[in-house]
Amino acid sequence: MNYNFENRNIDFVKHRKKFFGISLAFMLIGVILLSTLGLNLGIDFESGSRVEVQGDEPFTEEMVYEEFAQIGEGYEPDDVTLAGDNNELAHARFIGMLEQEEIAEIQVYFIEEYGVEPNVSTVSPQVGQELAMNALISILIASVGIIIYVTIRFEFLYGLAAILALVHDAFFIIAVFSITQFEVNVPFIAAVLTIVGYSINDTIVTFDRIRENMKFAKKIKTFEDLSAVVNKSLVQTLARSINTVLTVVFAAGAIFLFGGEAIRSFSFALLVGLVAGTYSSLFLASQVWLIWKWKQIERRKFKSPEPAETAEREA
């Protein structure tokens, strides 16, 4: 798609307070939902067991619950998810680890009923905590690496603004997953890291345009002068951002609809993160940099009025 926004009078900077308000509201909602509803943690991060049952005919959730109830008291799963083209696969999740005797009874029962041994996977509390910690460390390492890279290529203020945008994206995804109660598992973490890479790429493209326009701009004497540079850069990169996100959204949407239950949380996190990442790259990171950069220019003017003109042109 070819969008020509450069000839249109679009003032993004004028509405920066609205963008900040929307972002703060989503982050506040994310904190509230985390403290109330919480997240639907999968057994990857919470000790538990998952039993995968395969049948010749389609399953229903009620049927799966009834089958486990036939095994005996205490075998009712905490959650049942259907998968496969015709719901011929059922995943029963148990909070807490099943004992070996319980696993053996489940396997014997379904072998006798369906002729196929169910696949049972378990995660201990120690392993779940280790996976959660490794996921957090991965995100932190990625964030530190981004700050270092952006600082070397641009300046420290760009790096801080980029990380703030990524924190916004993370809270946005968490808030949506808390509302929808989609399962949070290892593929979810993979999706978050993917979004981090996509979002920072989009942000760097915008920042690079700002830096280029700063080089050709006249002396920045007022906040309006700096705002004009940022706004021009946003308009110039808007079409590119829309085209890129639509292309990836179509692919992620296809994975969500046709990819199967195993990667449903991954594709859903991608869809949510792509929207949040594009929004934060265009309307949050650049606007935050604008405010911080102007404060930096003002401090330099106050300390050294004469050399300030050269500092104002730094990107």
C-alpha positions in Angstrom: 0.0 0.0 0.0 1.2 3.5 -0.8 0.3 6.2 1.6 1.5 9.8 1.1 1.4 11.5 4.4 4.2 14.0 3.8 1.9 16.5 2.1 -0.6 16.4 4.8 -0.7 18.7 7.8 -0.6 16.1 10.6 0.6 17.4 14.0 1.4 14.4 16.2 3.4 16.5 18.7 0.4 18.6 19.5 -1.5 15.6 20.9 1.5 14.2 22.9 -0.3 14.7 26.2 -3.2 12.5 25.0 -0.7 9.8 23.9 1.0 10.0 27.3 -2.4 9.7 29.0 -3.4 6.7 27.0 0.0 5.0 27.7 -0.2 5.7 31.5 -3.7 4.4 31.6 -2.7 1.1 30.0 0.3 0.7 32.3 -1.9 1.5 35.3 -4.5 -1.1 34.1 -1.7 -3.6 33.7 -0.5 -3.1 37.3 -4.1 -3.4 38.6 -4.9 -6.5 36.6 -1.6 -8.2 37.7 -2.4 -7.6 41.3 -6.1 -8.8 41.0 -6.7 -11.2 38.1 -3.1 -12.2 37.7 -1.9 -14.2 34.7 -2.9 -17.7 33.6 0.5 -19.3 34.0 1.1 -22.5 32.2 3.0 -25.4 33.7 6.2 -24.0 32.1 6.3 -21.4 34.9 4.1 -23.1 37.5 4.5 -26.6 38.9 2.0 -28.9 37.3 1.3 -31.7 34.8 -0.2 -31.8 31.4 -1.9 -34.8 29.9 -2.3 -35.0 26.1 -5.1 -37.4 25.1 -5.7 -38.4 21.5 -8.9 -40.0 20.2 -10.5 -41.2 17.0 -13.5 -39.0 17.4 -13.8 -35.3 18.3 -13.6 -34.4 22.0 -15.7 -31.9 24.0 -14.6 -30.4 27.2 -17.4 -32.1 29.1 -16.4 -35.4 27.6 -12.8 -35.0 28.8 -13.8 -34.0 32.3 -16.1 -37.1 32.4 -13.3 -39.4 31.2 -11.0 -38.3 34.0 -13.8 -38.6 36.5 -14.1 -42.2 35.5 -10.5 -42.9 36.6 -11.3 -42.0 40.2 -11.8 -39.2 42.7 -9.2 -36.4 42.5 -8.4 -36.8 38.9 -10.4 -33.9 37.6 -8.2 -31.6 35.6 -8.0 -27.8 36.4 -8.2 -26.9 32.8 -9.0 -28.6 29.5 -8.0 -27.3 26.0 -9.0 -28.9 22.7 -6.7 -29.0 19.7 -6.4 -30.6 16.3 -8.5 -30.0 13.1 -11.5 -31.8 14.5 -10.8 -31.5 18.3 -9.3 -35.0 18.3 -6.6 -33.8 20.8 -7.3 -32.8 24.4 -4.8 -31.2 26.8 -5.7 -31.6 30.4 -3.8 -29.4 32.8 -3.3 -30.2 36.5 -2.0 -27.6 39.0 0.6 -29.5 41.0 2.6 -32.5 40.0 0.9 -35.8 39.5 2.5 -38.8 41.3 3.9 -41.7 39.3 1.1 -43.9 40.4 -1.5 -41.4 39.2 0.3 -41.0 35.9 0.3 -44.8 35.5 -3.5 -45.0 36.3 -4.3 -42.3 33.7 -2.2 -44.0 31.0 -3.7 -47.4 31.7 -7.2 -46.0 31.5 -6.8 -44.2 28.2 -4.9 -47.0 26.6 -7.9 -49.3 27.4 -10.5 -46.8 26.3 -8.8 -45.3 23.2 -5.9 -47.6 22.4 -3.3 -44.7 22.6 -1.1 -44.0 25.5 -1.5 -40.3 26.6 1.6 -38.1 26.7 2.2 -36.8 30.2 4.6 -33.9 30.9 5.4 -32.5 34.3 7.2 -29.5 35.6 8.5 -29.3 39.2 8.3 -26.0 41.2 12.1 -25.6 41.0 12.1 -26.0 37.2 9.2 -23.6 36.9 10.9 -20.9 39.0 14.1 -21.4 37.0 12.3 -21.0 33.7 10.6 -17.8 35.0 13.9 -16.4 36.2 15.6 -17.2 32.9 12.8 -15.5 31.0 13.2 -12.4 33.1 17.0 -12.4 32.7 16.6 -12.8 28.9 14.4 -9.7 28.7 16.7 -7.7 31.0 19.7 -8.6 28.9 17.9 -7.6 25.8 17.0 -4.3 27.3 20.5 -3.5 28.5 21.9 -4.5 25.0 19.4 -2.1 23.4 20.4 0.8 25.6 24.0 0.2 24.8 23.5 -0.1 21.1 21.2 2.9 20.8 23.5 5.0 23.0 26.5 4.2 20.8 24.6 4.7 17.5 22.7 7.8 18.7 22.8 9.1 22.2 21.8 8.1 25.7 18.4 9.9 25.6 17.4 7.9 22.6 18.2 4.7 24.5 16.2 5.7 27.5 13.2 6.7 25.4 13.4 3.4 23.5 13.4 1.3 26.8 10.5 3.3 28.1 8.5 2.4 25.0 9.4 -1.3 25.4 8.2 -1.2 29.0 5.0 0.2 27.7 4.7 -2.6 25.2 5.3 -5.2 27.9 2.6 -3.8 30.2 0.2 -3.6 27.3 0.7 -7.3 26.4 0.4 -8.3 30.1 -2.8 -6.3 30.5 -4.4 -8.0 27.5 -3.3 -11.5 28.6 -4.6 -10.8 32.1 -8.0 -9.8 30.7 -8.2 -12.7 28.2 -6.6 -15.2 30.5 -4.6 -16.7 27.6 -1.9 -19.1 28.9 1.5 -17.6 29.6 4.1 -20.1 28.6 7.5 -20.3 27.0 6.2 -19.4 23.5 4.7 -16.3 25.1 8.2 -15.3 26.2 9.5 -15.9 22.7 6.8 -13.6 21.4 7.7 -10.9 23.8 11.3 -11.0 22.8 10.3 -11.0 19.1 8.2 -7.9 19.8 11.1 -6.3 21.6 13.2 -6.7 18.4 10.5 -5.5 16.1 9.6 -2.5 18.3 13.2 -1.3 18.7 13.7 -1.7 15.0 10.7 0.5 14.3 11.9 3.0 16.9 15.4 3.2 15.5 14.0 4.0 12.1 12.1 6.9 13.5 15.1 8.1 15.6 17.3 7.9 12.6 15.0 10.1 10.6 14.9 12.6 13.5 18.7 12.6 13.6 18.9 13.3 9.9 16.4 16.1 10.0 18.2 17.6 13.0 21.3 17.9 10.8 19.5 19.9 8.1 17.4 21.9 10.5 18.2 25.6 11.2 19.2 26.6 14.7 16.9 25.1 17.3 15.9 28.1 19.4 12.4 27.2 20.7 10.5 24.1 21.7 8.4 24.6 18.6 11.5 24.4 16.4 12.4 21.0 17.9 8.8 19.9 17.7 8.7 20.7 14.0 11.7 18.4 13.4 10.1 15.5 15.4 6.7 15.9 13.7 8.3 16.0 10.3 10.2 12.8 11.0 7.1 11.1 12.3 5.1 12.0 9.1 8.0 10.8 6.9 8.1 7.4 8.6 4.4 6.9 9.1 3.7 5.2 5.8 6.7 2.8 6.3 5.5 1.9 9.8 1.9 1.2 8.6 3.0 -1.0 5.7 5.4 -2.9 7.9 3.0 -3.6 10.7 0.1 -4.6 8.4 2.4 -7.1 6.6 3.4 -8.7 9.9 -0.1 -8.6 11.4 -1.5 -10.5 8.4 1.1 -13.2 9.0 0.6 -13.3 12.7 -3.2 -13.4 12.2 -2.9 -16.4 9.9 -0.8 -18.2 12.5 -3.3 -17.4 15.2 -6.3 -18.7 13.1 -4.7 -21.7 11.5 -1.5 -22.5 13.5 -3.1 -24.7 16.1 -3.4 -24.5 19.9 0.3 -25.1 20.6 1.3 -21.7 19.3 -1.9 -19.8 20.0 -0.5 -17.8 22.8 2.6 -17.0 20.7 0.6 -15.7 17.8 -1.8 -13.8 20.0 1.0 -12.1 21.9 2.5 -11.1 18.5 -0.7 -9.5 17.3 -1.1 -7.5 20.5 2.6 -6.6 20.7 2.7 -5.4 17.1 0.0 -2.9 17.6 1.5 -1.7 20.9 5.0 -1.6 19.4 3.9 0.5 16.4 2.0 2.9 18.7 4.9 3.3 21.1 7.5 3.8 18.4 5.6 6.6 16.7 3.6 8.3 19.5 5.6 7.6 22.7 9.3 7.1 22.3 9.8 10.1 19.9 7.5 12.3 22.1 9.4 11.4 25.3 12.7 12.1 23.5 11.4 15.5 22.4 10.7 16.6 26.0 13.9 15.2 27.4 16.0 16.7 24.6 14.4 20.2 25.0 15.2 20.1 28.8 18.8 19.1 27.9 19.0 22.1 25.5 17.6 24.4 28.1 20.1 23.3 30.7 23.0 23.9 28.2 21.7 27.3 27.4 21.5 28.2 31.1 25.1 27.0 31.8 26.7 28.3 28.6 24.5 30.7 26.6 27.0 31.2 23.7 28.1 27.6 22.9 24.5 26.4 23.3 23.8 26.9 19.6 26.1 24.0 18.6 24.7 21.8 21.3 21.2 22.4 20.0 22.0 20.8 16.7 23.2 17.5 18.2 21.0 14.5 17.4 
